Structure formats: C-alpha cells, structure tokens
Amino acid sequence: MSKKSAVIVFLVCICITALSGDKAFAGTLVPEEEINITVYESINPAIVSIEADIEDGVSAGTGCIVSSDGYILTGSHVIDGYKKVKVTTSSGQTYEASVIATMGKNRDLALLKISPKRQLKTITFGDSETLKVGQKVLAIGNPFGFNGTLTQGIISRIDYKKGRIQTDAAINPGCSGGPLLNSSGEVIGINQSIYNPDNNMSNIGIGFAIPINDAKKFMQLAKVSRNSLAKP
C-alpha cells in the first residue's frame, strides 16, 4: 500500500468512528430528559380526559385520579352546567361519572367518581407551600383533544392570597383540571386557566394553576374518606 493510500484509509476510519460516535451521542438522554420521561410515564396512567355534555355543546378537560377506586379531581368549570359527564382513562376505558362536589369562583375545583372494574393508578400529592419561583414544572393535559400532552416550564409567580400559581408551561383549552407537577412527579397544582387578553384562546406563556393544598382542603370539605384517597 502506498503512503497516499494509507493516509486515505486512515482518514476514512476516522470519519466512520466519528459518525458512529455521533449516532451513539444522539441516542443518549441528558438527565433532564430522563426526569421528564420518568415523570410522564409514572403519572400519565393516573390522568384522564373528561367530556361533559352541556346545554350548548360539549366541554372538554383533564382530570387526576386521586383514589384507586375512582375518585377524580378536576376543574369545576370543565363540568359547569353538565347533563352528563364522561371520563376516559389513559388505557382507553370510558366511564360515566357522578359529580360528588364542586367549588366555583377562584378555587374552581370538582370531585367526580367513576366505578372502575379494577384498581386505578393514582397521582401523588406534593406540598404547594414549599414552591419557589423559578423551579421547573411539568404539565399534562388534553389540549384541543391531543390526549396525554406533556409540556414544561417554570413557576413564574405565586399568589397564595388569590390561590393561583402562575407558570409559563403551556396550558391550553382541554388542559383544565390536569396536574402541574414538580420534578419528583408530585402534583403541586391543578391547572385552571390561561391569560389571553386578545381572546384568541391561545397560550401566550401566562397560565394559572390552583395550589394543591387548596385542593386537599376541598376534598376534605367534600367529606370524602381520607382513607380512600391517595395519601397527601
């Protein structure tokens, strides 16, 4: 082999090695991606889509399973004026739901009950009193019918007096009642609404969630046995 040919072979080998390395690198997950995937895969089975037949059409939203026997936490405006409420689990099972209790105005919470044939996966409650502006959060919901959608952002502002957590995680129509999660997969808020001054219903990076500690108090007031609910 000539010296020139040997150099060409050497360069080809370097290129092949580099390309192989790129492929290996492309398939490697960074720690933040691993956290997102772990949280999503562990919590999404405990998230449901909700459809309520109302007088002028259908209202759609998201819900969190809080007990293995079928109690579900969501937003009261999702079912406001309902005639019939349908819940569909992440596995595709559909149930008719009973409305146990609602709390309107700023709290905007509702508790539903379905009768599953088997025990359901439940969410894990966090503590909304320990939140910090700037901490990472994840949201799961069913925006515009795209079930099981995951978004991420940070806590932008906390207003405990008005009972709202502000976040830039994308929250869109259909996400109401879904969970706002910390990096440990704990639910720290129930997604409620977005700020849209132009009334076009699109997300502009200002969304709101109800602190989960308020939701815990609501469930207690609803006189649901704490023994049947997921432990806070």
N, C-alpha and C positions, 0 to 999 in steps of 0.2 A: 504494500500500500504506500502510495506517495505521501509526502508530508502534507500536501494540499488536501488530499482525500481524508487523511486522518483528522485534520482540522475541521473539515465539513462534518464528519461523523460525530466529532466531539460537540460541535455546536447543535446538531440535531438532537443529541442526547440531552443537552441542557434544556432545549426547548420542550422536549417531551416531559422531562422532570418538572419543569416549571408549570406546564399545563396540568399535569397530574396534581401538583400541589394546589393549583387554583381550584380544581374540582373538589379536592378534599376540604379546602377552606370554605368553599361555597356551601358545603353541607354541614358546617359546624355552627351550632347555635351559641349565641352570646348569652351570658347569664340573664339579662333582662328578657330575652325571648323565651328562655326556659321557664322563667317565672310566669310570664303571660300564658304560656301553653298549659302549665300545671294548674294555674288558677282556673282557666277556662274549662279544661277537661274535668276538673273536680266539681265545679259549680254548675255548669250548664245543664246537667241532668236534673237539677233542682229548680230550673227556670221554666216557666210555662208561657204560652201565648193565650190571650184572653180575647174573646169576641162577645160583645153584648148587643143583643137586638134592642134597639131603642125606637122611639116613635118616628124619628126622621131618617132611620137607616141603621148602620152598624158602627159601633165604637170598638176600636181595637187597642190593645195594650199588652203589657207584660206582667207576670206575677212571680212571686217567690214562694216555694213550698217551705212552710215552717214546721210542719209535723209530718211524720211518716204515714199518718192515717188520713191526710188530705186537706189540712188547713193551708190556705194560700193568702199571702199578703199582697195587696196591690194598691193602686190609687183609686180613690172614690170617684173621681171624675171619669175614670175609664168605664164605670158601670152606671153613671148617673142617668136616671130615667129608664133603667133597664126593664125589659119584659122577660128576657131570657138570657142567661149567661152561659157561655160555652168555654171550657178550658181544654187546651191541648198540650200534652206533655212533650218533652223533647224526643221521646220514643214514638210519638205519633198517636198515642191513645187519647181519645176525646171523651170528655165527661160533661154532663150538665151540672152546674154549680149552684149551691144555695148561698145567698148573701147573709152572713152572720151578723155583721155590724159595719157601719160606715161612720166616718168623721170627715166633715167637709171643711170649707174655708181654707185656711193656710195649712192645716195638718194634712188634709186630702189623703186619707187612708181608708182602706176597706179590707175586711176579712171575709174570705169565701171558704166554702167547704165542698169537697167532692168525695165520692165513695169509691176509692180505687180497690181493685181486686188483690193487689199486693202492696207491700210497704214501699213508700217512695223515698227517694233521696232528698235530703233537706239541706237548706243553707246553714251557714254558721254565722252567728251574730258577733259583731265587733262592738267596740265602745266608741261612740261618736264624741264623747267628751275629751278624748285624747288626741283628736285630729290636729294637724298643723298645716297652715297654708304653705303650699309648695310640695306637699307629699304627693306621690304618684297614686292615681286611682284608675280603676278599670270599670267599665260599664257593659252590661249585657242586656240586650233587648231585641225587639222585633220591629225595627223601623220600616215603615212602608211595606210590611209583610215579609221582609227579609229576616226570617227567624234565626235566632241564635247568633246575632251580630255582636262582635266584641269591638269596643273602642277603648282608647286610653287617653289620659290627660293628667292634670294635677288639680289639687284643691286650690281654687283661685281666691276664695274668700269664705269666711264663716260668719253667719249672723244667727247666733243662738237665740236672740231675742225674738226674731221673726221665724225661727225654726227652719232655716234654709242653709244648705251647703252649696256654694257656687263652684262650678267646675267648668273647664274647657273641654272635657271629654265629650265627644259628640253624642247628643241626645236629640232624637228626632221623633215625630209623631209615630206612635206604636211602641215607644220605649217606656212610657209612663208606667210606673209600678214595678219596674225592673230594679236590679240591685246596682248600687255603687259600691265597689269593692276596694279593699286595700291590697297590698302585695302579698298578704298572707291568705287571701281568699275569703276574708271575713266581710260580711255586709255591714257597711258603715252608714249607708243611706239608701232611701227609696227614691228613685228618680221621679221627678214630678213634672217639670216644665222647662221651656226654653224662653229666652228673651228675644223677641222678634219685633222690633219697632216698626218694620215695614210690612208686617202682617203677611209675609210670604211663606210662613211655616217652615223656613229653612234654618238650619243651625248656623249661628254666627260665632260660636265659641263661648256663649254665656248660657249655661244650663244650671238647673237647680235640683237639689235632692233634699228630702226630709231626713233629718238626723235619725239614725236607727234607734237611739234611746227613746225618742218620742214614739216610735212605732212599738217598742216594747211596752211602754205605758198604755198605749192604745189597746194592745192585745189584752193586757191585764184588766182594763176597764170593760172590755168586751166579755169579761167573765169566762174566758176560755181556760180550762185547766192547764196550769203551767207544766204539769207532768206530761201532757200530750204534745207540748210544743218543743221545738228544738231548744236546747239549753242556751241562754244568753252567754 
